[in-house]
């Protein structure tokens, strides 16, 4: 794909945050810089960036796809209630990979670990199944950050 103004704006918007935003959030940022850009164009550019290995998409069942502008080696922790996603640098040690290779016969080329739980904000709620900020927040156009 040609490195158009739209392409650059999408990449810059994504890399301006570590919040792992949705395409809609990126679109809201880009249309301020590139009037006339469409949401469909943002999706096409995100797909191209993913295929090129410049970004990563994060997909969770029943949730809106989120995007990571820093696809290098790192892992994530995801809030099961509000959907916040944060980077985690901790990873299994080399012996874990060797055990997996020995027990499965696979040769591991790379891995992705994700931890799931409740973020500090959601964990303060006494009911583990309900929250005053529901999953609809996660599906909003705001990305992943609590306000």
C-alpha positions as CSV (number, residue, x, y, z in Angstrom):
1,X,0.0,0.0,0.0
2,X,1.2,3.5,-0.8
3,X,2.1,5.5,2.3
4,X,-0.6,8.1,1.9
5,X,-1.5,10.9,4.3
6,X,-4.4,8.7,5.5
7,X,-2.0,5.8,6.1
8,X,0.4,7.9,8.1
9,X,-2.4,9.5,10.1
10,X,-3.8,6.1,11.1
11,X,-0.4,4.8,12.1
12,X,0.3,8.0,14.1
13,X,-3.0,7.9,15.9
14,X,-2.5,4.3,16.9
15,X,1.0,5.0,18.1
16,X,-0.1,8.0,20.1
17,X,-1.6,5.8,22.7
18,X,-0.8,2.6,24.6
19,X,-4.5,2.0,25.2
20,X,-5.0,-0.5,22.4
21,X,-7.9,1.4,20.8
22,X,-10.7,0.3,18.5
23,X,-10.9,1.3,14.9
24,X,-13.6,3.7,15.7
25,X,-11.4,5.6,18.2
26,X,-8.6,5.7,15.6
27,X,-11.1,7.0,13.0
28,X,-12.2,9.8,15.4
29,X,-8.6,10.9,15.8
30,X,-7.8,10.7,12.1
31,X,-10.8,12.5,10.8
32,X,-9.7,15.6,12.6
33,X,-6.5,15.6,10.6
34,X,-7.8,14.2,7.3
35,X,-11.3,15.4,6.7
36,X,-13.3,13.1,4.4
37,X,-11.5,9.9,5.5
38,X,-14.0,7.1,6.0
39,X,-14.3,4.4,8.6
40,X,-14.0,1.8,5.9
41,X,-10.6,3.4,4.8
42,X,-9.4,3.3,8.4
43,X,-10.3,-0.4,8.5
44,X,-8.5,-1.1,5.2
45,X,-5.4,0.7,6.4
46,X,-5.4,-1.2,9.7
47,X,-5.6,-4.5,7.9
48,X,-2.7,-3.5,5.6
49,X,-0.6,-2.4,8.6
50,X,-1.4,-5.7,10.3
51,X,-0.4,-7.8,7.2
52,X,2.8,-5.7,6.9
53,X,3.6,-6.6,10.6
54,X,3.6,-3.0,11.6
55,X,0.7,-3.4,14.1
56,X,-1.2,-6.2,15.8
57,X,-4.9,-6.8,16.2
58,X,-6.3,-8.1,19.4
59,X,-9.5,-10.1,19.1
60,X,-11.5,-11.4,22.0
61,X,-14.7,-13.4,21.5
62,X,-17.8,-11.1,21.6
63,X,-15.7,-8.0,21.7
64,X,-14.7,-5.3,19.3
65,X,-11.3,-5.8,17.8
66,X,-8.6,-3.6,19.3
67,X,-5.2,-2.6,17.8
68,X,-1.7,-2.5,19.2
69,X,0.7,-0.1,17.6
70,X,3.7,-1.8,19.2
71,X,3.7,-5.4,17.9
72,X,7.1,-6.4,19.3
73,X,7.4,-9.0,22.0
74,X,5.1,-8.2,24.9
75,X,2.0,-9.7,26.5
76,X,-1.3,-8.3,27.7
77,X,-3.6,-8.3,30.7
78,X,-7.3,-7.8,29.9
79,X,-10.0,-6.7,32.3
80,X,-13.0,-9.1,32.0
81,X,-15.4,-6.4,33.0
82,X,-14.5,-3.1,31.2
83,X,-12.1,-4.5,28.6
84,X,-9.1,-2.4,29.5
85,X,-6.0,-3.8,28.0
86,X,-2.5,-3.1,29.4
87,X,0.9,-4.3,28.3
88,X,2.7,-6.7,30.5
89,X,6.4,-7.3,30.1
90,X,6.6,-10.5,32.2
91,X,6.8,-13.7,30.2
92,X,7.4,-17.4,30.7
93,X,11.0,-18.4,30.9
94,X,12.9,-20.4,28.2
95,X,12.3,-23.7,30.1
96,X,8.6,-23.3,29.6
97,X,9.1,-23.2,25.8
98,X,11.4,-26.2,25.9
99,X,8.8,-28.2,27.9
100,X,6.1,-27.3,25.4
101,X,8.3,-28.3,22.5
102,X,9.2,-31.7,24.1
103,X,5.6,-32.5,25.1
104,X,4.0,-31.6,21.8
105,X,6.7,-32.1,19.2
106,X,6.1,-28.6,18.0
107,X,9.0,-26.2,17.3
108,X,7.8,-22.9,18.8
109,X,8.4,-19.9,16.6
110,X,6.7,-17.3,18.8
111,X,4.0,-17.1,21.5
112,X,1.4,-14.7,22.9
113,X,0.4,-14.8,26.5
114,X,-2.6,-13.0,27.8
115,X,-3.7,-12.7,31.4
116,X,-7.4,-12.0,32.3
117,X,-8.8,-10.5,35.5
118,X,-10.3,-7.3,36.9
119,X,-8.5,-4.0,36.6
120,X,-8.0,-2.1,39.9
121,X,-11.1,0.1,39.1
122,X,-13.4,-2.9,38.5
123,X,-11.9,-4.9,41.3
124,X,-13.1,-2.3,43.8
125,X,-16.7,-3.2,43.0
126,X,-18.0,-5.8,45.6
127,X,-20.1,-7.8,43.1
128,X,-17.7,-9.8,40.9
129,X,-20.3,-10.2,38.1
130,X,-21.6,-6.6,37.9
131,X,-20.1,-3.2,37.6
132,X,-21.3,0.3,37.3
133,X,-19.3,0.6,34.1
134,X,-20.4,-2.4,32.0
135,X,-19.1,-4.1,28.9
136,X,-20.7,-1.4,26.9
137,X,-17.8,0.8,27.8
138,X,-15.4,-1.7,26.2
139,X,-17.5,-1.6,23.1
140,X,-17.5,2.2,23.0
141,X,-15.4,4.3,20.7
142,X,-13.3,5.5,23.5
143,X,-10.6,2.8,23.3
144,X,-9.6,1.1,26.5
145,X,-8.8,3.8,29.0
146,X,-10.9,4.5,32.0
147,X,-11.8,8.2,32.2
